Amino acid sequence: MSDLLRDLWYFAATSRELKRGAMFRREILGEPVVLGRDGEGRAFALRDICPHRAVPLSAGRIEPTNGVQTVECPYHGWRFGTQDGVCKQIPSLVEGQPYEASRIRVRRFPTHEANGIVLVFVSSDPRFAGEPPTPPEFGLGDLLDPKFVIHRIFAATMDNAVVGLMDPAHVPYVHNQWWWRPPSAGRKLKQKRFVPRERGWAIERHAPSGNSLAYRMLFGGQVTTEISFMLPGFRWEVVDNPNSRLFTLTCLTPENESSTRITQVTYWKNAPLLDVMKPILVPAGREFLDQDGRMVDLQNTGLQYGPSMLWIDDIDVQAKWYLKLKREWTRSREENREFVNPIEPTTLKWMS
């Protein structure tokens, strides 16, 4: 369960993290990546290793070179274009020496910035220099700026992190605090209709049940909700009515084979009570994510003695779907054909 998918878009950072003229290092799918925003305000992502002496480019600085924005290596001053990774200058060269700077490049990861988040495309070809496929569409619309962002790094494979994220039966046990789901609430029958979506699935839009009173207090009447998942690791939940909207996007990005970054980005509009409650929502959201993280840590104590886990229907069907989607994505790449979603519409039931 540790194969990491490529030829897909992954969450890299929020727009607020990328300051003009600054950069930082992050690990994505086992690759060191320097993320930044150049002097012209454009996001960029390059492999964070100078091909000359292997020094991290993130330790350097952003400088213009003959009208082009470049990253300067701190060791010998080699400069690489922020948007194409091509070497634009080798300061130590003198006339007549046979090296052509433009023949040297660092790997470039195409970026897409919208709605306050930055995605990077990770190709299976390290030399990929073409146009990437269309970035995923989450339906954020005019929700341009997140209200708040929380993140945590799980000591888990990407697969185990996704499976934990999609698990519908752990809530009354892991998230049983008084302000979310106290034990006194008991267990209830859940019955949801699932339908296939692009590289994933969704719980069809429906009127909320267990939290309907809270939603009515926040938004008024006519409230509906929808939950979606898409490869490689995006989950989003929309709660809205004709006037108001709450949107939570959870992004999973594997740092490497055993570490996964979880980022939750929350938006809303026309919800004044949420504006008032924001100082409470942020620490509550952090605690919610930390509870999942602590359970991952506990799970790891068992997994060190054996990697197998028992999955049952219907609560683990989404985990099985995820692995089916992964297998189909891998086969479609190997066979050079379009991806075909293997999920069929169905209704799942569980107690939670």
Secondary structure as GFF3:
##gff-version 3
##sequence-region A 1 352
A	DSSP	beta_strand	8	14	.	.	.	ID=ss1
A	DSSP	three_ten_helix	15	17	.	.	.	ID=ss2
A	DSSP	beta_strand	22	28	.	.	.	ID=ss3
A	DSSP	beta_strand	31	37	.	.	.	ID=ss4
A	DSSP	beta_strand	43	47	.	.	.	ID=ss5
A	DSSP	three_ten_helix	57	59	.	.	.	ID=ss6
A	DSSP	beta_strand	61	65	.	.	.	ID=ss7
A	DSSP	beta_strand	68	72	.	.	.	ID=ss8
A	DSSP	beta_strand	79	81	.	.	.	ID=ss9
A	DSSP	beta_strand	87	89	.	.	.	ID=ss10
A	DSSP	three_ten_helix	101	103	.	.	.	ID=ss11
A	DSSP	beta_strand	111	114	.	.	.	ID=ss12
A	DSSP	beta_strand	117	122	.	.	.	ID=ss13
A	DSSP	beta_strand	148	154	.	.	.	ID=ss14
A	DSSP	alpha_helix	158	166	.	.	.	ID=ss15
A	DSSP	alpha_helix	171	174	.	.	.	ID=ss16
A	DSSP	three_ten_helix	183	185	.	.	.	ID=ss17
A	DSSP	beta_strand	189	197	.	.	.	ID=ss18
A	DSSP	beta_strand	200	206	.	.	.	ID=ss19
A	DSSP	alpha_helix	212	219	.	.	.	ID=ss20
A	DSSP	beta_strand	224	230	.	.	.	ID=ss21
A	DSSP	beta_strand	234	240	.	.	.	ID=ss22
A	DSSP	beta_strand	245	256	.	.	.	ID=ss23
A	DSSP	beta_strand	259	269	.	.	.	ID=ss24
A	DSSP	alpha_helix	272	303	.	.	.	ID=ss25
A	DSSP	alpha_helix	317	334	.	.	.	ID=ss26
A	DSSP	beta_strand	346	351	.	.	.	ID=ss27
###
